[in-house]
Amino acid sequence: MPLAVGDAVALTRELVRVDSRNPSLVPGGPGENAVARALADVLKSWGLRVEMHDAAPGRPNVIARAGTPGARSLMFNGHLDVVGIDGMIHAPWGAEERDGSIYGRGSSDMKAGVAAMCAAAARVSTTIGGEVIVTAVVDEEYESIGTRALVDSGVRADAAIVTEPTRLAIMPAHLGFVWIDVTTHGRAAHGSRWDLGVDAIRHAGLILTEIDRIDTELLPTRGHSLLGRPSVHASLIEGGTGMSTYPDRCTLRLERRTIPGESTEQVRSEIEEACERAARGKPNFRADVTATFSQAPSDVAVDAPVVVTLSNALRACNEDVRIQGMSAWTDAALLNAAGIPAICFGPGDITLAHAAEEYVSIAEIERATVVLAQLAQQWCGGSGREWRS
């Protein structure tokens, strides 16, 4: 049975029922093709102008448009991929309704947000004077090839809402991150030959002491009004070949969470300086530092037009206005880097993302949809009448 036009709750159920585990994270995961095609069919039936473009073979972005091209535009952005299901305590694809919530992998992160933005666009499609561009993308959970392909193709808007789970708070900023590998080099020798062996693991321990100083002394001196301080932690360590052998190599893998204004180069320099301090008085010390992957933080001013308009839309819908920072990374950073002011706002709770129990409030889905429709009406202008729920 076709879904009623603009029914965000029904669309959430349909999306959650489709397994869209990211194959880059989950070996054998089916990817987003099936859920993208299901969503495209719904949006076509709702009267939106729909395109699909592969960001990678068999992994299509869905781009749907409502309203009038050439006037003021607003992008709604959300991802269709989900993470794995190991350890979940309920059916991952059942979309079971219980106690006013929908349960399933991706329900909160972020198929409810995708459903709300799509339903909002459909509800205002005949009343707005501008254009709403719906972009449902692949691979946000891994390397964001979906939104990267989107901006590389030239899709632009005057502002964007990324409908990640914020519990209806406005989140104009979020942290970035840099992944750093630090490899210390020792000399292999029999465990009894202290005169020949150089212990790469002990040298890595000296670096960890310096990393601890960075996190407890340096980083607390920096901050962002919404995000607080940056941080660093040791994620993984690998080294050694046997109990009676001096280890000739040890690799630390560090994650450094960044605030706006911090760069990958700055982070790498901090870690290199930590290695230099660890090396003092150690003539056999040697370490290599490599930045393996990074995503920039995102920051939009709290008085930016998109934040102000969303605040007004919330008030018009009798919702509280809460402006907060988001700790998790999102595709908003890529949109901002492309010149599209992008902020996060959507239904669901980020603390439930990737969790053993994941669910989203049905009432919150509907409330988000109403607010997003109101925002689109205010941002894009109307054709003589405003949309009302």
N, C-alpha and C positions, 0 to 999 in steps of 0.2 A: 504494500500500500504506500503511495507517495506520501511524503511528509508534508504537513501543513506548512505553508509559506511562513518563514520566520520562526519556526518552532525549534528553539535552541536546545531544549531538554531532549526532545526526540532525536535531534541530530547528534547530541552527545552520546546517547545510547548507541546509535548506529556506528559512530566512529570507534567507540571503545570496544565494540564487538569484533573489530577487525584487527588481527595481529599485525602490527607494523614495527616489530623489533628491528632496530638498526643493525644491518649485517656487518658493519664495521666494528660493532661492539659485541654482538652475539653471533658466533659462528653458526651459519645456517639460518639466521634470521631472515624473514621474507622481505624485509624492506617496506617501502611506502607505496608501492605501485597499486596494490588493491585498495588501500584506504584513500589514496588520491583519486582513483577512478570513481569510487563510491561517492566521494565528496563532490567531484565535478558533476556527476549525474544529478545530485540534489540541487546544486547551484544552478544548473541549466534549467531544471524544472521550476526553480524559483524565479526565473526570468533574468538572471545575470548573464553577462557576456563572458564566456569561459574559454581559457586557453590552458594547455598543458605543455610544459617544456622540460625535457630531461636535464637534470643537473649532472647525472651520471646515467649510464645505460640502465634502463628499467627503473629509474628513481626520479619520477617527475614532480616538479613544482606545479601547483594549481594557482593560476592567476585569474581572478574574476573581477569584473567591473560593474559598478552600478552608478546610475546618474549620468551626468553630462560631461564628456571630455572637454578639456580646454579651459575649464573654470577652476576654482580652488579645489585642491585635491587632498585626500586623507587616505593613508595606507593603514590597513589592519594586517598585522603579520603574526603568524604562529607556525609552529612546527608539528609535523605529522608523525615523526619517528618517536619511538619509545625505547626504554632500556630493557634489560632482561627481567625474567620473572622468577629466578631462583629464590626460594625462601618465602614466597608469597603465601599468605594464610587464607586466601579466598580465590575463587576462580578468576584468572587474569582477564578473560575475554567475555565474562558473563554479563557485564553491565547490570548486575543485580541491584535492585532498589531496596534499600533498607534504612529505616529511621530517617527518612527524608534526604538520603544521599544515594548517589550512584557509585558502585564499587567496580574497580577494574584498573589494570595497568594503563596509565595514560589518562585516567579520568581527571586528575588534578593537573598533571604535567604532560600535555596541556590541551587535551582534546575538548574539554569544556570551554577553554578560552577560544579555540578555533571555532567551535559551534556558536558561541556567543557573538563573535565578530561577524561570522557569515550570516547569522540570523539578523543581526542589526543592519547589515548592508541591505539585505532583502527587504526589511521593513521600511527603509527610507528610500528605496530605489526610485520611486515615482514622485517623491516630494522634495528632494534636494536639488539645489541649483548647480552644485559642483559634482565631483566624482569621488566615490569610494573605491579604492583598489584593494581587493582581498588577495593576500599572498600566503598560501599554505605551503610550507616548504619542507624539504627533506633534510636530514642529517644534522640538525642543530646539536644533537647529543654527542656528536663526535668532532667533526671539523667544519660544520656549517657550510658545506658545499652548496646547499640550497640557496641560502640568502646571498652567498658570494656570487653564485651564478645569476641570481636575480639582479643584483646591482651591476654586475658586469654587462648584462644585457641592456642596461640603460633605463630600467624601470625606476621612476622617480615620483615623489609626491611632496607636497608642501609640509607635511608632518606625518608621523607614524605612531601608532599604538601597537606595541608588542604585547599580546594578551596572555603573558605568562601569569602564573598564579600569584596574586598579590593580596588576596582577600579584600579586593576592591579599594586598596590603598593606591595612591599615585606614587610611582617609583621612578623619579627622573634620572637616577644615577645607580650604577652598580660597579662592583669591583672587576678588575681584570686579573690575569695571572701570567706568570712566566714559569716554565719548567726548566730546571737547570740540572745537568749531570756534572758531577765533580768526581774525577777519577784520580786516585792516588796511585803512585807507582813505587813498588818496593823491589826486593831482590829475593827470589826463592832460595831457600837453603834448608838443610835438615834442622829439625827443631832444637837440636843440641848445639848448633853452630851459630851462637849469638854474634860471633865475630864476623860472620859472613852475611847473615840474613838481615833484610830490611823489612820491617813489618808495615805493609801498606794499610792494614786495618787500624793499627794504632795511629798512624798519621791521619787517617780519616777521622778518628776520634778527636784529634786536635782541631780539625776543621769544624766538627760539630760543636765544640766549645765556643768557637768564634761565631758560629751561626746562632747559638744561644744568646750571645752578647748582642748580636744584631737585633734579635727579636725582643729582648728585654730592655735594651738600652737605647738603640738607635730608632727603631720603628715607632715606639710610643711618642716620639717627639714630632711625628707627622700625623696629619689628620685631615678629614673631609667632613663637612658639616652634616652630611647625611650618612656617610659610610663609616666614619670613625677611622681608626688607624689601619695601616697595612700590616701584613704578617708574613712569616716564613716558617715552614716546618719541613722536617726530613720525612719523606714519604716511603722510600725504599732504600735498602743497603744490600750489596752483594759483594762477596769477596772470599778468598781462601780456597784451598783445595784439599786440606786434610789436617788432622790434629797435630801431626808432627812435622809440619812444613810451614816455614815462614811465608805468608801470603805476598805474592808479587804484584797484586792488583786489588783495588777495592773501589767500587763505584757507589757514590751517594746520589740519590735522586731527590731533589728538593723542589718544593712548590712555594713560590713567592706570590702572594696575593697583593695586587697593586691598586692604588687609588689614582684618580685622575691627576695628571701631571707627572706621573712616574713612567719611565720607559724601560724597554727591554735592555737597552744599552746600560742604563743606570743600574739596573738590578745585576746584570752580569759583572759590572765594575765592582759593586759591593761584595759579591762573592769572591772575585779575584783578590780584592784587598783582604778579605778574611783568610784566604789561602796564604797570602804573603805574611800576615801576622802569625799564622800557625807555623810557618817555615822558619821563623827566627830561632837561631841556635840549633837548627836541624840540617846539617849539610847534605844529608841524603834525601831530604824531602823534595818531592816533585808531584805536582798536581795539574791536571788539565780541567778547564771549565768550559762547558758547552751549553748554550741555550738551545734546547731541542724543540720547544713549541711555546707560543705565547698568544694571548688574546688581550686586546687593549681594554681598559676600563671604559665606561660610558658616563657622560655627564651632560645634562641639560639644565639650564638655570631654572630655579623654582618660579621665576617670574616670566619664563618664556611663554609665547602665545599659546602653545599646545597645552602647557600645564594650566594656565589660567582658564582656557576654554573648557578643559576637562573638569576643573574645579567648579566652574559655573554649571556644567551639565550635572554633576553630582548634586549640587544644591537644588537644581530644578527638579530632580528626582527624589528630593527629600532624603538624600544620603549624606552621611558625614564626609567631610573632606579631610583626609589624612595623607600627608606627604612624608614619605620615608625612603630610605635607601635599601637596595637589594644586594644581598651578599653574593648570590649566584651570578654567573656570567650568562648573558643572553645575546641574541642577534641584534639587539638595539645598538650595540657598539658598532657593528658593521654598517647599519643604516646611518648612524651619526657620521661615521667616517666618510660615507658617500654624500654627505651634505643634507641628509633628511633628519631633522630633529625628531628623535624617537625616544619614547618613554614607555614604561611597563605599567599595565593595568589589566586585571582580569580576575575571574573567579578561581577559587581553589587556594590551597595552602601549600607553599613551597616546602614546608617541613614534611609533607606526605610524598613528595616526589621521590621516586626510586625506592620507596619503602615497602616493607612486607605487607602492609595494609595501606591501600591507596583508594581514596574516595573523594567526592566533591559534593557539596551541598546543592540540591536541586533549586532551592530558593535563591541561592547566590548566582547560579547560572542565569536565571531569569532577571535578577536585579542587574547583573553586568550587562545583559543584552539591552535592557531599557536605557541604561546610562550611555552605552556605546551608540545607540541609535540617536539619543539626544545630542551627544557630542557631534556626530556626523551632521545632524541638522544645523547645529549652531556653527560648526566649522565651515561647512560647504555652502550654507545659505539655503533658503527654501524657495518654493515656487508658489508662495502665497499662503501656505499654512504650515504650521509646525507639526511634526509627528508626535503623537502621544501613545502611550501604552494602552 
